Amino acid sequence: MLESIYEECLKYELERNGYDVKQQLTVKIDYYDLKTETDLRLDLLVNDCVVVELKTVESILPIHEAQLLSI
């Protein structure tokens, strides 16, 4: 899968630049007093602060740009 190759390369580059990176980390989600049944799997967690979710597409479409701007 291309995504897994990109993920490994990005992890390598981030670590090479001094970041602490955890890969394919499973975390429990607690929302106030709600305990969720489903765990969340993070592609990358950088410095225990930034979540990186990787997606691959053949080409960037206008909808992808709109998604980035809406976050």
FENZI-V747242 format. One record per backbone hydrogen bond with DSSP energy under -0.5 kcal/mol. CO is the residue of the C=O (numbers start at 0). NH is the residue of the N-H. E is the energy in kcal/mol with one decimal. If there is no record, write none. Layout:
co = [CO:CO]
nh = [NH:NH]
e = [E:E]
//
This chain:
co = [0:1:2:3:4:5:6:7:8:9:10:11:12:13:14:18:19:21:24:24:26:27:28:29:30:32:33:33:39:39:41:42:43:44:44:45:45:48:49:50:51:51:60:60:61:62:63:64:65:67]
nh = [4:5:6:7:8:9:10:11:12:13:14:15:16:18:17:20:46:44:26:41:39:29:35:31:33:34:30:35:26:41:24:23:51:21:46:48:49:50:45:52:43:53:63:64:65:66:67:68:69:70]
e = [-1.2:-2.7:-2.6:-2.0:-2.3:-2.7:-2.5:-2.2:-2.4:-2.7:-2.6:-2.4:-1.2:-2.4:-1.9:-0.6:-3.4:-2.4:-0.5:-3.3:-3.0:-0.6:-1.7:-0.6:-3.0:-0.5:-2.2:-0.6:-3.0:-0.6:-1.2:-2.5:-2.8:-2.4:-0.5:-2.3:-2.4:-0.5:-3.0:-0.5:-1.8:-0.6:-1.0:-1.5:-2.3:-2.1:-1.8:-1.9:-1.3:-0.8]
//
